[in-house]
Amino acid sequence: MKKEILINVSQPEECRIAIVEDGLLEELYIERASQDNYAGNIYKGRVVNLEPSIQAAFVDFGVGRNGFLHISDVEPQYFRQGGYDPQKMISSDDRLADEAAIMRAVDNTVDWVFDRGYRNVVIEVDNECNVAHYTHEILKPGRVHELIERVKARTRDGRRLLVSTSYGGNFVPLPNVVATADFLLIHGNGVNEPARIVEMVQQTRQVASYRPMPILFNEDDHFHFDRPMNNMVAAISEYAGWGFFDYRMKGEADFNEGYQSVPVNWGLSSERKRGFFKLLKELEFRVQLG
């Protein structure tokens, strides 16, 4: 692979830097003299908002707009001084006192989507409902369908939102969710063999309450896009969707890695990203050929 960095400073007020791989533009950076550049500088700021759901804070550092600070960018020693282990995830379940609070949270979320007029939105309520960190019974597999039904019952101007839940990796949806959900979310995390992906789709369609409905692997951290058979190809071969779960993995400090780890580089800035879109293009070409 031929990789080039092209720098254009012919205009004194603007600097352009392009990264080109095999003749294709992969990334473009533009810095203008008339605009202040804050990245890489050191500031004294004040935290003005905490967002536990994304484990981040917004910081006012005196420039008129707030900076974004993710937990992974905070020096670990400051957590240890307060007796907090940054390696332990904070569950939103811990912040909800009882089932009434959970139901209010569900209602508020649905109303928030309606109030803003968003259209092409689906709801996943209670991600990975079968994992151990949930304490409220209504968030566990046996009763999560009650939250699905609650979302379905909430309407605005004659329409409602499509809704489902998901399970941890390598788990087939249970009948109560299959019967109430509008679509089925399966996780391929922990599934190392594409044959098991095929089997999971087939087993899902054999659940007693199943009816024709979309099936999607919305989390799968196995890639191998260069192999003839991988989890993505296996899912599509069974007419199931497959989501690119690309997070910044342990030991990857480069911001070019990971679409689902903030801060994000939305370009094709890693081998995984390029491998996914290359395979996606090939699969689209096969479909077009029939």
ABEGO torsion letter per residue (X at the ends): XBBBBBBBAABAABBBBBBBBGGBBABBBBBBAABBBABGBBBBBBBABBBAAAGBBBBBAGAGBBBBBBAAABBAAAAAAAGBBAABBBBAAAABABAAAAAAAAAAAAAAAAAAGBABBBBBBGBGAABAABABAAABAAAAAAAAAAAAABBBGGBBBBBBBBBBBGBBBBAAAAAABABBBBBABGBABAAAAAAAAAAAAABAABBBBBBBBABBABBGAABABBAAAAAAAAGBBBBBBBBBBBGBABAABEAABOBBBABBABAAAAAAAAAAAAAAAAAAAX
